[in-house]
Amino acid sequence: MLEDLGPEGSPRLDAGSLERLVPDELRADDVTGAEALRIGLERYEFAARHACPGRLLDIACGVGYGTRLLADRAAELGSALGVDLAQEAIDYATRRYGDERVSFRCADGMGFTDPEGFDTVVSIETIEHLAHPRGFVERIASLVRAGGVLVASVPTTPSVDANPHHLQDFNEGSFRRLFEGRGLSELANFAQDQPYSLVATLARSEVRLQEVRRNLPLYYLRHPRSLLRRLGATLRYGFKNRYLTIAWRREG
């Protein structure tokens, strides 16, 4: 998302957005952003441990810090390509993280194609944003070469109620079912917990929390199943967001 123009007329990223992390621009008081970056980097570290030598695709790469991490950690990669729909994010990623091994391209992940395919495809915290997640999963699975690896992650506790950018709620079972019947076998998984402050969230006490959905009681009145999911998750896990990242191998 474009916020305004910088001093030289270049687009400025909205680094305080609930959905946009720019590591170089995190404020010292941005506790939520720092925690989101920490667990995001952990997911990319997990992906790097399971990456295959050859071509790598990071789809919905944001500003590119994860694509850079993958290229740095997985030394046997031939090249890494980051793809994102936001041109301003791609411009930033190219300036900050691009080099002869790491490149970035502006494209819609739902329609992105590549005739050569990739040995590793990574998509971190993307699927929950999509109206048609099955179509996206079919697309990214088709990009993985035989014997290659696909890594993806989602929140597995409710998020649609609080985060207006999210369109889907998943649990561990419904997330795994998206990938069934696509010639993939699960290699490894990585679960994460992220405690949150209910008071800080409701009070929107940080800049990044300003985008939390307003008037939640009215939302729950209109979406009672969402309230039940939230209550169930809170009773089971407490005030924590939970996430699951899975690596699958494409059958040869």
C-alpha positions in Angstrom: 0.0 0.0 0.0 1.3 3.5 -0.8 1.3 5.9 2.0 2.7 9.1 0.5 5.8 10.3 -1.3 9.3 10.5 0.1 11.5 13.6 -0.1 12.6 12.8 -3.6 9.1 11.9 -4.9 9.6 8.1 -4.6 6.8 6.0 -3.1 7.0 5.4 0.6 6.0 2.1 2.1 3.4 2.1 4.9 5.7 0.3 7.3 3.2 0.6 10.1 0.5 -1.4 8.4 -0.7 -4.5 10.1 0.2 -6.5 7.0 3.5 -4.8 6.0 6.8 -5.5 7.7 9.8 -3.4 6.7 12.6 -4.5 9.0 14.8 -1.4 8.5 11.8 0.8 9.5 10.6 -0.9 12.6 10.1 1.6 15.5 11.6 0.9 18.9 8.1 0.9 20.5 6.6 -1.4 17.8 6.3 -4.5 20.0 3.8 -6.2 17.8 5.9 -5.6 14.7 9.1 -6.9 16.3 7.4 -10.1 17.4 5.8 -10.5 13.9 9.2 -10.1 12.3 10.8 -12.6 14.7 8.3 -15.4 14.0 8.3 -14.5 10.3 12.1 -15.0 10.1 11.7 -18.3 12.0 9.4 -19.5 9.2 11.8 -18.5 6.5 14.7 -20.3 8.5 12.5 -23.4 8.5 11.9 -23.1 4.8 15.6 -22.6 4.1 16.4 -25.9 6.0 14.1 -27.8 3.6 14.9 -25.9 0.3 16.2 -27.9 -2.6 19.2 -26.9 -4.7 18.2 -25.1 -7.9 15.5 -22.4 -8.6 13.5 -20.9 -5.7 10.3 -18.9 -5.8 9.0 -16.8 -2.9 5.5 -15.9 -3.8 3.9 -12.9 -2.0 7.3 -12.0 -0.8 6.5 -8.5 0.5 9.6 -6.3 0.7 11.9 -9.2 0.2 13.7 -9.8 3.4 12.6 -13.4 3.5 13.7 -14.0 -0.1 17.1 -12.6 0.8 17.3 -14.9 3.9 16.5 -18.0 1.8 19.2 -17.1 -0.7 21.8 -16.5 2.1 20.9 -19.6 4.1 20.5 -22.1 1.2 23.8 -21.7 -0.5 23.1 -24.4 -3.1 20.2 -22.4 -4.6 20.9 -21.4 -8.2 18.6 -18.3 -8.0 15.8 -16.9 -5.9 12.8 -15.0 -7.3 10.5 -13.0 -5.1 7.0 -12.2 -6.5 4.5 -9.7 -5.0 1.5 -7.8 -6.3 2.6 -4.5 -4.8 4.9 -2.6 -7.1 6.2 -0.4 -4.3 7.2 -3.5 -2.3 9.0 -4.9 -5.3 10.8 -1.7 -6.0 12.0 -1.6 -2.3 13.0 -5.3 -2.4 15.0 -4.8 -5.6 16.9 -1.9 -4.1 17.5 -3.4 -0.7 17.9 -7.1 -1.3 18.4 -7.8 -5.0 21.7 -8.9 -6.5 22.8 -11.4 -9.2 21.2 -14.3 -7.4 18.1 -12.6 -6.0 15.6 -10.8 -8.2 12.0 -9.6 -7.8 9.0 -9.3 -10.0 5.6 -7.6 -9.7 2.9 -10.1 -10.5 -0.4 -11.5 -9.2 0.3 -14.8 -7.5 -3.1 -16.2 -8.6 -2.0 -15.9 -12.2 1.8 -16.3 -12.0 3.3 -18.9 -14.3 6.8 -20.0 -15.2 7.5 -22.7 -17.9 10.6 -23.9 -16.2 9.1 -24.5 -12.8 11.0 -24.3 -9.4 12.8 -26.7 -7.2 11.5 -24.8 -4.1 8.3 -22.7 -3.8 7.7 -20.8 -0.6 4.6 -18.8 0.4 4.5 -17.5 3.9 1.3 -16.1 5.5 -0.5 -15.7 2.1 -3.4 -18.2 1.9 -5.5 -16.6 4.6 -5.8 -13.4 2.5 -7.4 -15.1 -0.4 -11.0 -15.5 -1.4 -10.2 -18.7 -3.3 -7.4 -20.5 -1.5 -7.8 -23.8 -3.3 -7.1 -22.2 -6.6 -3.9 -20.5 -5.2 -2.7 -23.8 -3.7 -3.3 -25.6 -7.0 -1.3 -22.8 -8.8 1.7 -22.9 -6.5 1.8 -26.7 -6.4 1.9 -26.8 -10.2 5.0 -24.7 -10.1 7.0 -27.2 -8.1 9.2 -29.5 -10.1 9.2 -33.3 -9.5 11.1 -34.0 -6.3 10.9 -30.3 -5.3 9.6 -28.8 -2.1 6.7 -26.5 -1.3 6.6 -24.6 2.0 3.5 -22.6 3.1 2.1 -21.3 6.4 -1.1 -19.9 7.8 -2.5 -18.9 11.2 -4.3 -21.9 12.8 -6.3 -19.8 15.3 -9.0 -17.4 14.3 -7.8 -14.2 12.7 -10.6 -13.0 10.4 -12.5 -11.4 13.2 -9.6 -9.1 14.3 -7.7 -8.7 11.0 -9.8 -7.1 8.2 -7.1 -8.2 5.7 -7.8 -11.9 6.3 -10.6 -13.7 4.5 -10.1 -17.3 5.8 -9.7 -19.0 9.1 -7.9 -22.3 9.3 -7.0 -25.0 11.8 -4.3 -27.5 11.3 -6.7 -30.0 9.7 -8.3 -27.6 7.2 -4.9 -26.3 6.2 -3.5 -29.7 5.5 -6.6 -30.6 3.5 -5.9 -27.8 1.0 -2.9 -29.7 -0.2 -4.4 -33.2 -0.4 -4.5 -34.9 -3.8 -1.8 -32.7 -5.3 1.0 -35.2 -5.4 2.6 -33.9 -2.2 3.8 -35.7 0.9 4.5 -33.9 4.2 8.2 -33.7 5.1 8.2 -31.6 8.2 6.1 -29.0 10.1 6.8 -26.1 12.4 4.2 -24.8 14.9 4.5 -21.3 16.6 2.7 -19.5 19.4 2.5 -15.7 19.5 1.1 -14.4 22.8 -0.9 -11.1 22.5 -2.2 -8.6 24.9 -6.0 -8.3 24.7 -5.9 -4.9 26.4 -3.3 -3.5 23.9 -5.3 -5.0 20.9 -8.6 -3.5 22.0 -7.1 -0.2 22.9 -5.0 -0.1 19.7 -2.1 1.2 21.8 0.5 0.7 19.0 0.5 2.2 15.5 0.4 -1.3 14.0 -2.7 -2.1 15.9 -4.7 0.8 14.5 -5.9 -1.5 11.7 -7.5 -4.1 14.1 -11.2 -4.4 13.1 -13.3 -1.8 14.7 -16.6 -2.5 16.5 -15.9 -6.1 17.2 -19.2 -6.7 19.1 -21.2 -5.7 16.1 -19.0 -8.0 13.9 -19.6 -10.9 16.2 -23.4 -10.1 16.3 -23.4 -10.4 12.5 -21.0 -13.4 12.5 -21.8 -15.6 15.5 -19.7 -18.5 14.2 -16.7 -16.3 14.3 -17.4 -15.5 17.9 -17.7 -19.2 18.7 -14.3 -19.9 17.0 -12.7 -17.1 18.9 -14.1 -18.3 22.3 -13.1 -21.9 21.5 -9.5 -21.0 20.6 -9.2 -18.7 23.7 -10.4 -21.4 26.0 -8.0 -23.9 24.5 -4.9 -21.8 24.0 -5.4 -18.6 26.0 -4.4 -15.3 24.5 -2.2 -16.7 21.8 -2.1 -16.7 18.0 -0.9 -20.0 16.6 0.7 -20.6 13.2 1.7 -23.7 11.3 4.3 -23.9 8.5 4.6 -27.2 6.5 7.1 -28.4 4.0 5.9 -30.9 1.4 7.8 -32.9 -1.2 6.4 -33.2 -4.7 6.4 -36.8 -5.8 8.8 -37.6 -8.6 
